[in-house]
Each structure stands twice: as C-alpha cells, then as structure tokens.
C-alpha cells in the first residue's frame, strides 16, 4: 500500500529514494523478515493458537 501511494505521487517533489513511503516500506519488510512479532508482539502466542496450527498460512 505504501508503494502504491509512492507511485501515485510521481514525479516526487524531493529525492525519490529518500521518500517516506519507500523508507517505511523497507522498514516494514525488514521487521517482517526478522519475525519481529515474535520478539516485540504477540507472534509467538498467535502461532500457538489452534487456528494457526491448522492453517499455517496465517502465521
């Protein structure tokens, strides 16, 4: 969604790689990659619920 908002505002007013949408997207992808929800959130609890154990795609 952030990248769609970035592309909707083309051409950017300022530097295209320092746009806040690009930076937020990179940060969110990084948090998802390192499983930050297990450390800082309820990811560990959520992965142990019966629904997620039955449907692992919800992890």
C-alpha positions in Angstrom: 0.0 0.0 0.0 2.9 2.4 0.8 4.5 1.7 -2.6 1.1 2.4 -4.3 1.0 5.7 -2.5 4.5 6.4 -3.7 3.7 5.6 -7.3 0.5 7.7 -7.2 2.6 10.8 -6.4 5.0 10.5 -9.3 7.1 12.5 -10.0 8.2 13.0 -6.4 8.8 16.5 -5.1 12.1 15.6 -3.4 14.7 12.8 -3.7 12.9 9.6 -4.9 14.9 7.2 -2.7 14.5 9.3 0.5 10.7 9.4 0.2 9.0 8.4 3.4 6.9 5.8 1.6 10.0 4.0 0.4 11.7 4.1 3.8 8.6 2.9 5.6 8.3 0.0 3.1 11.9 -1.1 3.6 11.5 -0.9 7.4 8.3 -3.0 7.4 9.8 -5.6 5.1 12.8 -5.8 7.4 10.6 -6.2 10.5 8.7 -9.0 8.8 11.9 -10.7 7.7 13.3 -10.9 11.2 10.0 -12.1 12.7 9.8 -9.0 15.0 6.3 -10.1 16.1 7.8 -13.0 18.0 10.0 -10.6 20.0 8.0 -7.4 20.3 4.5 -8.5 19.7 2.1 -11.4 20.1 3.5 -13.5 17.2 4.7 -16.4 19.5 1.3 -16.6 21.2 -0.5 -16.3 17.8 1.5 -19.1 16.2 0.4 -21.5 19.1 -3.4 -20.9 18.6 -5.3 -23.9 17.1 -6.4 -21.9 14.1 -2.9 -21.1 13.0 -1.7 -24.6 13.8 -4.4 -25.8 11.4 -3.8 -23.1 8.8 -0.1 -22.2 8.9 -0.6 -19.6 6.1 -2.0 -17.3 8.9 1.4 -17.2 10.5 
